Amino acid sequence: MKYMLLVYLSEDALTENERMQCYKDSAALSRDLSAGGKYIDASPLQSVSLATSVRVRNGKRLITDGPFAETHEQLGGFYLIDAKNLDDAIAIAERVPVVTVGTIEIRPVLEIPGLPENS
């Protein structure tokens, strides 16, 4: 089953050196998951200061700078994994490098017909 691991943390939770180490550790985790057949995709996101939110209300497009919601922790990245079950996904989430300073939200992916296949 596919799960999305959403990585939330405060953008100032890590120093620049810690952030660089986190990228290295995340790449290592991704390689390990790939070797076990559980990796689909992963990536950090650019700063929340570069976010743009789009809404359409009553046929009118509304664009605002910034994230959808102001929160203490921001969406910082994701892992898309193929896990046996929720327990397996939880075990993987516990290995995400920033789990000790942030939150990893686990969401099952709803697969709907008609989407393009990954190549």
MARTI-404697 format. One line per field, with one value per residue: residue number from 1; y, z, x of N, C-alpha, C in turn. Coordinates in steps of 0.1 Angstrom, whole numbers. Each point is the difference from the previous one (the first is absolute). Example, Ala and Ser with C-alpha at 12.3 -4.5 7.8 and 13.67 -1.06 7.14 Angstrom:
<atoms>
n	[1 | 2]
nnorth	[-57 | 11]
nup	[78 | -7]
neast	[132 | -4]
canorth	[12 | 11]
caup	[0 | 0]
caeast	[-9 | 9]
cnorth	[12 | 11]
cup	[0 | 8]
ceast	[9 | -8]
</atoms>
This chain:
<atoms>
n	[1 | 2 | 3 | 4 | 5 | 6 | 7 | 8 | 9 | 10 | 11 | 12 | 13 | 14 | 15 | 16 | 17 | 18 | 19 | 20 | 21 | 22 | 23 | 24 | 25 | 26 | 27 | 28 | 29 | 30 | 31 | 32 | 33 | 34 | 35 | 36 | 37 | 38 | 39 | 40 | 41 | 42 | 43 | 44 | 45 | 46 | 47 | 48 | 49 | 50 | 51 | 52 | 53 | 54 | 55 | 56 | 57 | 58 | 59 | 60 | 61 | 62 | 63 | 64 | 65 | 66 | 67 | 68 | 69 | 70 | 71 | 72 | 73 | 74 | 75 | 76 | 77 | 78 | 79 | 80 | 81 | 82 | 83 | 84 | 85 | 86 | 87 | 88 | 89 | 90 | 91 | 92 | 93 | 94 | 95 | 96 | 97 | 98 | 99 | 100 | 101 | 102 | 103 | 104 | 105 | 106 | 107 | 108 | 109 | 110 | 111 | 112 | 113 | 114 | 115 | 116 | 117 | 118 | 119]
nnorth	[-12 | 11 | 6 | 12 | 2 | 8 | 7 | 2 | 12 | 7 | 10 | 5 | -12 | 2 | -2 | 8 | -2 | 2 | 10 | 3 | -2 | 7 | 8 | 0 | 2 | 10 | 4 | -2 | 6 | 9 | 0 | 0 | 9 | 6 | -3 | 4 | 8 | 9 | 5 | 11 | 9 | 11 | 11 | 8 | 9 | 9 | 11 | 0 | 8 | -11 | -4 | -5 | 5 | -9 | 9 | -6 | 12 | -6 | -9 | 5 | 2 | -6 | 8 | -7 | 8 | -11 | -7 | -12 | -4 | 9 | -7 | -7 | -11 | 0 | -2 | -9 | -11 | -10 | -12 | -6 | -8 | -12 | 0 | -10 | 9 | 5 | -12 | -5 | 8 | -4 | -13 | 3 | 6 | -10 | -4 | 8 | 6 | 7 | -13 | 3 | 8 | -10 | -1 | -13 | 6 | -11 | 1 | -10 | -4 | 8 | -12 | 9 | -6 | -2 | -2 | 8 | -10 | -3 | 7]
nup	[0 | -7 | 6 | 4 | 2 | 7 | -3 | 13 | -1 | 10 | -9 | 12 | -2 | -12 | 5 | -7 | 9 | 10 | -7 | -2 | 12 | 3 | -9 | 5 | 12 | -5 | -7 | 11 | 7 | -10 | 0 | 14 | 0 | -9 | 7 | 9 | -11 | 9 | -8 | 0 | 10 | 0 | 7 | 3 | 7 | -9 | 4 | 11 | 0 | -7 | 10 | -8 | 5 | -6 | 0 | -3 | 2 | -2 | -6 | 11 | -6 | 11 | -2 | 9 | 4 | 1 | 11 | -1 | 10 | 9 | 2 | 12 | -5 | -10 | -11 | 3 | -2 | -8 | 4 | -12 | 8 | -2 | 10 | 7 | 10 | 8 | 6 | -12 | -3 | 12 | -2 | -12 | 4 | 8 | -12 | -2 | -5 | -4 | 2 | 4 | -11 | -8 | -9 | 0 | -9 | 3 | -13 | 1 | -11 | -4 | -5 | -10 | -7 | -11 | 10 | -5 | -6 | 11 | -6]
neast	[8 | -4 | 11 | -6 | 13 | -7 | 10 | -3 | 5 | 5 | -1 | -1 | -5 | 6 | 12 | 7 | 9 | -9 | -4 | 13 | 2 | -11 | 5 | 12 | -5 | -7 | 10 | 7 | -9 | 0 | 13 | 0 | -9 | 8 | 11 | -9 | -1 | 3 | 10 | -8 | 0 | 8 | -3 | 10 | -6 | -1 | 6 | -7 | 11 | 3 | -8 | -9 | -10 | -7 | -10 | -10 | -5 | -12 | 8 | 5 | 11 | 3 | 10 | 5 | 9 | 8 | 1 | -6 | 8 | -1 | 11 | 2 | -5 | 9 | -7 | 10 | -8 | 3 | -6 | 1 | -6 | 5 | -9 | 4 | 1 | -9 | 1 | 1 | -11 | -5 | 4 | -4 | -11 | 2 | 3 | -11 | 11 | -11 | -2 | 12 | -1 | -7 | -9 | -2 | -8 | -6 | 0 | -9 | 5 | -10 | 0 | -2 | -10 | 7 | 8 | 9 | 5 | 8 | 9]
canorth	[12 | 12 | 10 | 12 | 5 | 14 | 4 | 13 | 5 | 14 | 2 | 3 | -11 | -5 | 9 | -3 | -13 | -11 | -1 | -7 | -14 | -6 | -4 | -12 | -11 | -3 | -7 | -14 | -7 | -2 | -11 | -12 | -3 | -4 | -14 | -9 | 0 | 8 | 14 | 5 | 13 | 8 | 12 | 12 | 11 | 13 | 8 | 4 | 14 | -1 | -6 | 7 | -7 | 3 | -4 | 5 | 2 | 7 | 2 | 10 | -6 | 7 | -4 | 6 | -4 | -7 | -13 | 0 | 4 | 4 | -10 | 0 | -8 | 1 | -12 | 2 | -10 | -12 | -13 | -9 | -14 | -11 | -8 | -12 | 4 | 12 | -2 | 2 | 14 | 6 | -3 | 8 | 13 | 2 | 1 | 13 | 7 | 11 | -4 | 4 | 14 | 4 | -9 | -7 | -4 | -11 | -1 | -9 | 6 | -5 | -2 | 1 | -4 | 11 | 8 | -5 | -9 | 5 | -7]
caup	[0 | -1 | 10 | -1 | 12 | -1 | 10 | 5 | 10 | 0 | -9 | 8 | 9 | -3 | -5 | -13 | 1 | 2 | -12 | -10 | 5 | -2 | -14 | -2 | 7 | -7 | -12 | 5 | 3 | -13 | -6 | 7 | -4 | -14 | 0 | 6 | -9 | 7 | -4 | -12 | -3 | 12 | -3 | 8 | -7 | 2 | 12 | 0 | -4 | -15 | -3 | -6 | 2 | -10 | 2 | -8 | 7 | -8 | -13 | 0 | 4 | 11 | 2 | 11 | 3 | 12 | 1 | 2 | 14 | 9 | 11 | 6 | -9 | -13 | -8 | -4 | -10 | 0 | -5 | -5 | 2 | -2 | 12 | 2 | 7 | 8 | 10 | -8 | -3 | 12 | 2 | -10 | 5 | 12 | -5 | -7 | 8 | 9 | 8 | 14 | 2 | -7 | 0 | -13 | -2 | -9 | -7 | -11 | -13 | -7 | -14 | -8 | -14 | -10 | 2 | -8 | 6 | 1 | -10]
caeast	[-8 | 7 | -2 | 8 | 5 | 1 | 10 | -3 | 8 | 2 | 11 | 12 | 3 | 13 | 10 | 4 | 8 | -9 | -8 | 8 | 1 | -13 | -2 | 8 | -7 | -12 | 4 | 4 | -13 | -7 | 7 | -4 | -14 | 0 | 6 | -10 | -12 | -10 | 1 | -6 | 5 | 2 | 7 | -3 | -6 | 6 | -5 | -15 | -1 | -2 | -13 | -11 | -13 | -11 | -14 | -11 | -13 | -10 | 6 | 11 | 13 | 7 | 13 | 7 | 14 | 2 | -6 | -15 | -4 | 11 | 2 | 13 | 8 | -4 | 3 | 13 | 4 | -8 | 5 | -11 | 6 | -8 | 2 | -9 | -12 | 3 | 12 | 12 | 1 | 4 | 14 | 8 | -1 | 9 | 14 | 2 | 9 | -4 | -11 | 3 | -3 | -12 | -11 | -2 | -14 | -1 | -13 | -2 | -3 | -12 | 3 | -12 | 2 | 1 | 12 | 11 | 10 | 14 | 9]
cnorth	[12 | 9 | 12 | 4 | 15 | 5 | 15 | 4 | 15 | 3 | 4 | -11 | -5 | 11 | -3 | -13 | -12 | -3 | -8 | -15 | -7 | -4 | -13 | -13 | -4 | -8 | -14 | -8 | -4 | -12 | -13 | -5 | -6 | -14 | -10 | 0 | 9 | 14 | 2 | 14 | 7 | 13 | 10 | 11 | 13 | 7 | 4 | 14 | 1 | -6 | 10 | -8 | 5 | -5 | 5 | 1 | 8 | 3 | 10 | -7 | 10 | -6 | 7 | -5 | -8 | -13 | 1 | 4 | 4 | -9 | 1 | -9 | 1 | -14 | 3 | -10 | -12 | -12 | -6 | -14 | -11 | -9 | -11 | 4 | 12 | -2 | 1 | 14 | 8 | -2 | 8 | 14 | 3 | 2 | 13 | 9 | 11 | -4 | 4 | 15 | 5 | -11 | -7 | -5 | -11 | -1 | -10 | 7 | -7 | -1 | -1 | -3 | 13 | 8 | -6 | -10 | 6 | -8 | -4]
cup	[0 | 12 | -3 | 14 | -1 | 11 | 4 | 10 | -1 | -9 | 7 | 10 | -1 | -4 | -15 | -1 | 2 | -12 | -11 | 5 | -2 | -15 | -3 | 7 | -8 | -13 | 3 | 3 | -13 | -7 | 6 | -3 | -14 | -1 | 5 | -8 | 6 | -4 | -13 | -4 | 14 | -4 | 12 | -8 | 2 | 12 | -2 | -4 | -15 | -4 | -6 | 2 | -10 | 4 | -11 | 7 | -9 | -14 | 0 | 6 | 11 | 3 | 12 | 2 | 13 | 0 | 2 | 14 | 7 | 11 | 5 | -9 | -14 | -8 | -6 | -11 | 1 | -4 | -5 | 0 | -3 | 12 | 1 | 7 | 9 | 9 | -8 | -3 | 12 | 3 | -9 | 5 | 12 | -5 | -8 | 9 | 9 | 9 | 15 | 2 | -7 | 1 | -14 | 0 | -10 | -6 | -11 | -13 | -5 | -15 | -7 | -14 | -9 | 2 | -9 | 8 | 1 | -10 | 6]
ceast	[9 | -4 | 8 | 4 | 2 | 9 | -3 | 11 | 1 | 12 | 13 | 4 | 14 | 10 | 4 | 8 | -10 | -9 | 7 | 2 | -14 | -2 | 8 | -6 | -13 | 3 | 4 | -13 | -7 | 7 | -3 | -14 | -1 | 5 | -10 | -13 | -11 | 0 | -7 | 5 | 2 | 7 | -3 | -7 | 7 | -7 | -14 | -1 | -2 | -13 | -10 | -13 | -10 | -13 | -9 | -13 | -9 | 6 | 11 | 12 | 6 | 14 | 7 | 14 | -1 | -8 | -16 | -4 | 13 | 0 | 14 | 9 | -5 | 4 | 13 | 5 | -9 | 8 | -13 | 5 | -11 | 2 | -10 | -13 | 3 | 11 | 13 | 3 | 5 | 15 | 9 | -1 | 9 | 14 | 3 | 9 | -5 | -12 | 2 | -3 | -12 | -10 | -1 | -14 | -1 | -15 | -1 | -3 | -12 | 3 | -13 | 3 | 2 | 12 | 11 | 9 | 13 | 8 | 13]
</atoms>
